[in-house]
Amino acid sequence: MPPTGSDPARMNRKKGDKGFESPRPYKLTHQVVCINNINFQRKSVVGFVELTIFPTVANLNRIKLNSKQCRIYRVRINDLEAAFIYNDPTLEVCHSESKQRNLNYFSNAYAAAVSAVDPDAGNGELCVKVPSELWKHVDELKILKIHINFSLDQPKGGLHFVVPSVEGSMAERGAHVFSCGYQNSTRFWFPCVDSYSELCTWKLEFTVDAAMVAVSSGDLVETVYTHDMRKKTFHYTLAVPTSAANIALAIGPFEILVDPYMHEVTHFCLPQLLPLLKHTTSYLHEVFEFYEEILTCRYPYSCFKTVFIDEAYVEVAAYASMSIFSTNLLHSAMIIDETPLTRRCLAQSLAQQFFGCFISRMSWSDEWVLKGISGYIYGLWMKKTFGVNEYRHWIKEELDKIVAYELKTGGVLLHPIFGGGKEKDNPASHLHFSIKHPHTLSWEYYTMFQCKAHLVMRLIENRISMEFMLQVFNKLLSLASTASSQKFQSHMWSQMLVSTSGFLKSISNVSGKDIQPLIKQWVDQSGVVKFYGSFAFNRKRNVLELEIKQDYTSPGTQKYVGPLKVTVQELDGSFNHTLQIEENSLKHDIPCHSKSRRNKKKKIPLMNGEEVDMDLSAMDADSPLLWIRIDPDMAVLRKVEFEQADFMWQYQLRYERDVVAQQEAISALEKFPTPASRLALTDILEQEQCFYRVRMSACFCLAKIANSMVSTWTGPPAMKSLFTRMFCCKTCPNIVKTNNFMSFQSYFLQKTMPVAMALLRDVHNLCPKEVLTFILDLIKYNDNRKNKFSDNYYRAEMIDALANSVTPAVSVNNEVRTLDNLNPDVRLILEEITRFLNMEKLLPSYRHTITVSCLRAIRVLQKNGHVPSDPALFKSYAEYGHFVDIRIAALEAVVDYTKVDRSYEELQWLLNMIQNDPVPYVRHKILNMLTKNPPFTKSMESPLCNEALVDQLWKLMNSGAAHDWRLRCGAVDLYVTLFGLSRPSCLPLPELGLVLNLKEKKAVLNPTIIPEAIAGNQEAAVNPSSHAQLVGFQNPFSSSQDEEEIDMDTVHDSQAFISHHLNMLERPSTPGLSKYRPANSRSALIPQHSAGCDGTPTTKPQWNMELPRKGAGKEQPPLEMSLLAAAAAPLSAFSKEPASSKHSDHHHHHHHEHKKKKKKHKHKHKHKHRRDGREKGREPPACPGPAGGRSARSPSLSD
């Protein structure tokens, strides 16, 4: 909605400190998206968008917008035809001719390509030229309306079509489509300014078949049927200013449920799932109430919609006023295990409605604030819903995850700040990807980033108190909601953007505390802390001498200086001490309270005020210490390795009331296999009031201890008598009672104990016969008839138990294992598995949990040599059409088979699936599993490692995964795992064998394989951080120094031109100079279509589809042809653009001039291009990728 009069002039001015400086020379105020045709058969979308913008600088004559894989038909500004150039350098990162195969080089090129179209740097794939008639209009800073017609055909990302191949109409088949993607991916399905910092109001219209429902962001204003009643149009408006990245769409034959508790909330699911939807969402209103209460603020939108869809990209995706969930989260009232998981997903998505959708961010480096706040308030919800134990357990889990990840990879940086200078100190030099941009991050890094963000918010809360923390959130929200209601004051909307500095300022205003040291430690630098602790008790002085060492030299660690809490449990009670960790202090003396007086029988007070009787016979006579804990509140992101005596761990396990302490004690006791440890663990298992997760861990610890004590163990196998006592019939101890899962605690224990027992081994390292018989009996006598809950998870765990009992086969005189001479125990196991698999076909269990367990068990039997190793079964279960959990389990087995049997065929099959599987999540998971369990690594010799494989993976990450960021980064992760950062060792040495070893840089580059380093200056290819020096886009292929002056207004199109031709543009945005513009635009390479050269851009009829292709074929010299043909996408429909992208008032001689220059620079490699050009000319374009809009020199490899 247009701001009034002269407002736009002020828009770029700083408002106090908080002001937001837009990287764009205009302000978007309103956008219309109209999709008037969706074809499920062809998987295509046709529509238009209209953006209302206010110029914020005079002489704005080009407007950059984001658009990927859309075909742009025509652009009009205020009803005048406008010329435009479309170029997406991320389609092909390095050129197909390049023999470059080194990852350092790729990462720089990729980061540069992403920055080249990054809206936060004022860039975009689509550059529209403002018609000269409007220049005066723009100089007066008057409104512009940009109208763009576009279509989308078989999208590879951004929009996902699910079209089941069954009988019936599309609605009957349950066909649906939804938007998806990672971070800002809206540009994949309509042209927009795809930045979290560009907010505007929206009008969204979708015309669909009458049997379909369109769900989108905002309020549904009306639905209008067409005259023939065969189609209807859904009209949505979103009055809250929102970024394009938070706009979503889902269209399908959804069943609709209005929430009975909150009528402004609506739920949508696929046909026939309504009963499940009712049950699953019945809880949601409580989550609303909780957040509104702690934030003392109403939910920011006027409505909320949840949509459950199939083949989800991620389980939960939050967008403005709606969230898209995986349909696999739906469950009935009979399901136990899924319920808390689904509720957590709902709560997570709602937290992101407040922070992430409603409040957006200024730039990528502020992302941690949003992810941190939404994760933190979600944690508060967990604490209230599931209790403090579950919450603390979750915090410990998350802390362990981030610590392990940082120690493995070298650190996660929450607030990356990039200076404009040469940046020798690249903040993430230990990583194989750039962290400058969300789209270059490894997926695992991004999930860990989110995990660290909420943990750091919790550290801030520890420092300033929860009360102040919630006040800060409330302040952010109330400022934002005031700003959002200013309809015509769009310069106010920047109050809805959070920045790191604004957030910290608001913390210091509200709490008056300085948290700068904390921020410096955890936000502005990466790494975690590693403590090693040990102690001695000095009896003379009655002091505890504590020694705490740090390791801050290993990768991923940092030095901690500051307070550290230590809790000491003595006979007289529990005492907290705060130690100051200084630079070099290792020893800390802590005075003790109680002289050890064990003779008086007296109860011992615990942390929570409880007093208990303890058997003190185990403890050291001289010391009053029962146990010691370092940093019990997890107030530091740390890993602690503390040494104390076994009896201290046992006391800690039994009597400490904090679940985290109990978990720590359990993992420590694995190293002390003694009868006393056995007793402590058994007692915990029997304690009803002990937290169920602690008891579950105790099962596995007990199994490990029993295996270490195997020669001295007395009595029945561990846990067996306990299980019999708790869950079996009194009269007949080998028959289990009929299932009754009313007590969830004992349900979880009942299904975990057998799994742990199956890990027991006798002296011969076999699973004891009675344990196996016991598990088989549990399966045999399992009776669920009287139970109100499903036992599918329980039965699945019984199969896991069978699998755990399998030990490696002993082959007698090298006989080959066949199904006839199976070991009798294994035969029993195999029969059970087969029976279960057959039952599943008739009566499938919820989420097919049993099939999943069976597949895993079969793989275990194969690996242990009991049944012939064969991937055929798994490959059939991995085919598209099976339930996703089954497919993932089957694929995991194939990945494992590939590794163990070094099978090239299976590896090819997997890679083929990564390229062609219809489900994005499955493609991502295969890459992920291959990375975690690789067939070989860079350090080992393997027959699988060959040139073809390198080329295949390179092609995948270079251009094959261009429309799915997550997939591309996954391919990079796999590449680095298999081949490392430098040139893969299995490649032959390049022709000239002259290898430059550039100081300290691992990459050994060979000049013959860097055709891109045109300027002869290879810095860009070598120095991982050189991409930081440019204002926005750094041409990764030539790094001559004049690049630093590049003005961001120019079109970054064919990268090779940039550095050489832009130095002549002093003020690129002045109309007078625009004649030089095409120097680096795509049209420079296509001089022959002079259609639009002589004045105004051509009118529509002249955009003949065949024109460019003919032109390219006939008149261009081979060099240019190869560049054009490299676009490997049909140049049809879109190809009017070269013709119209001539800007008025310039003549051909410019083009020819540039062509000569170009040739000069490329003379070394011309022959290569020529050869390629001819081959390419012959081949039909390979992938029907996005419109021929790939620019001539825009990287886009897919031959």
Secondary structure, 3 states (H helix, E strand, C coil): CCCCCCHHHHCCCCCCCCCCCCCCCEEEEEEEEEEEEEECCCCEEEEEEEEEEEECCCCCCEEEEECCCCEEEEEEECCEECCEEECCCCCCCCCCCCCCCCHHHHHHHHHHHHHHCCHHHCCCCEEEECCHHHHHHHHCCCCEEEEEEEEEECCCCCEEEECCCCCCCCCCCCCEEEECCCCCCHHHCCCECCCCCCEEEEEEEEEEECCCEEEECCEEEEEEECCCCCEEEEEEEEEEEEEHHHCCEEEECCEEEECCCCCCEEEEECCCCHHHHHHHHCCHHHHHHHHHHHCCCCCCCCCEEEEEECCCCCCEEEECCEEEEEHHHCCCCCCCCHHHHHHHHHHHHHHHHHECCCEEECCHHHHHHHHHHHHHHHHHHHHHHHCHHHHHHHHHHHHHHHHHHHHHHCCCCCCCCCCCCCCCCCCCCCCCCCCCCHHHCCHHHHHHHHHHHHHHHHHHHHHHCHHHHHHHHHHHHHHHHHHHCCCCCHHHHHHHEECHHHHHHHHHHHHCCCCHHHHHHHCCCCCEEEEEEEEEEECCCCEEEEEEEECCCCCCECCCCEEEEEEEEECCEEEEEEEEECCCCCEEEEECCCCCCCCCCCCEECCCCCEECCCHHHCCCCCCEEEEEECCCCCCCEEEEECCCHHHHHHHHHHCCCHHHHHHHHHHHCCCCCHHHHHHHHHHHHCCCCCHHHHHHHHHHHHHHHHHCCCCCCCCCCCHHHHHHHHECCCCCCCECCCCCCCHHHHHHHHHHHHHHCCCCCCCCCCCHHHHHHHHHHHHCCCCCCCCCCCHHHHHHHHHHHHHCCCCCCCCCCCCCCCCCCCHHHHHHHHHHHHHHHHHHHCCCHHHHHHHHHHHHHHHHHHCCCCCCCCHHHHHHCCCCCCHHHHHHHHHHHHHHHHHHCCHHHHHHHHHHHHHCCCHHHHHHHHHHHHHCCCCCCCCCCCCCCHHHHHHHHHHHHHHCCCCHHHHHHHHHHHHHHHCCCCCCCCCCCCCCCCEECCCCCCEECHHHCCCCCCCCCHHHHCCCHHHHCCCCCCCCCCCHHHHHCCCCCCCCCHHHHHHHHHHCCCCCCHHHHHHHHHHCHHHHCCCCCCCCCCCCCCHHHCCCCHHHHHHHHCCCHHHHHHHHCCCCCCCCCCHHHHHCCCCCCCHHHHHHHHHHHHHHHHHHHHHHHHHHHHHHHCCCCCCCCCCCCCCCCCCCCC
